[in-house]
Amino acid sequence: MKLNEYQEISARTANSHDFELANYGLGITGEAGEVADLIKKAVFHGHAIPKDAIKKELGDVLWYLSQIARLAGLTLEEVATGNIEKLMKRYPDGFSRERSVNRCEGTN
């Protein structure tokens, strides 16, 4: 499935109301916290990496991200493309610890 197709389909399940942006912003934070909790349990508690649970929670993160982008008048493809462009400027030859350490905050 293409990102913009996902965004269009997922918007059908969004509930329009006066506080949509706050709802989606808090929702993505909560879902990211659930992903973090799964990772914490895998790293620090010795649990197996729960692929199915991570897939489910990342899907929820994607849903909220999609709705935030929609409210901002952005497509997911625009968001993804913009992110890759930023990363390519920041790390044109791939990730470099040195470039990361020496990068000025607030740039790219």
N, C-alpha and C positions, 0 to 999 in steps of 0.2 A: 504494500500500500504506500502511496506517495504521501508526503507530509501534508500538503494542502488538501488532499482528499480526506485524510484523517481529520484535519481541522474542520472541514465542512460537515462531515458526518457527526463528529463529536459535539458540534454546536447545537445539534438537534436535541441533545440531552441536557443542555444548559437551562437553568431556571432564571429568567430575566426578572430583576428587581432593582431597587434603588442602590443596594449595597453590593452589587456584583463584584466590583474590583476588590473590595475588602474581603469578601467571601473567598474569591479565588486566590488572593494573596495569602490569606491565612490557611487556606486549604493546601496550597502547594508547600507551605512551610510544614504543616502537619504530616503530609505524605513524605516529604524529604526526611523528616524525623523518623518515620517508620522505616525507611531505607537505612538510615544511620543506625537504628537499633538492631536491625538484622546484621549489619556489618559488625557492629560492636560485639554481638553474641558470637559471631564467627571468629573474630580476631582475639577477643579476650576471654571468652567462655568455652572455647573449643567446639562450638557447634559446627556442623557441616554448613557450607554455603548453600542457603536455601534458594536454588535457582527459580523455582516456581513462585515463591513468595516475593523475591526481588522483582521478577517479571511483573507480577500483579501490582506491586507498589510503584514501580517505575511507570507503569501504565497510568496509574492515578496521577503521578507527577506530570506526565505528558498531557493528560486531560486538562489539568489546571493551567499548565503553561500555554496550552492551545487557547484557552478561554481568555487569559490575560492578553495574549498577543492579539486575539480578535478584538477585544475592547480597545486596544491601542491602535487598531487599524493596520495591523501587520499580519502577514501570512507566516506560517511556520517556516516555509522555504526562505523567506526574507531574513528571519531570525537566524536560521542555520547558515545561510550564505554570509551574512554579516559577521557571524562568529568565526567562521573559517577565514574570512578576509583579515580579521583582526589578528588571529593566531598566525597567519602566514606572514604578516608584517612583523609580528613580535618574534617569531622563530622561523625565519625563511629557510633555514637548513634543518629544521626539526628542532625538538626541544633541546635546550642547552641550559645546564645548571648555571653556568657563568652568565649567560644573557639574562636569566631569571633574577639572579642575585644583583646584577648591575643595572637592572631596569628601573627607571624612575617611576615612582608611584604616580598614577593618574595618566600614564601614557600607554596607548594601545593596550 
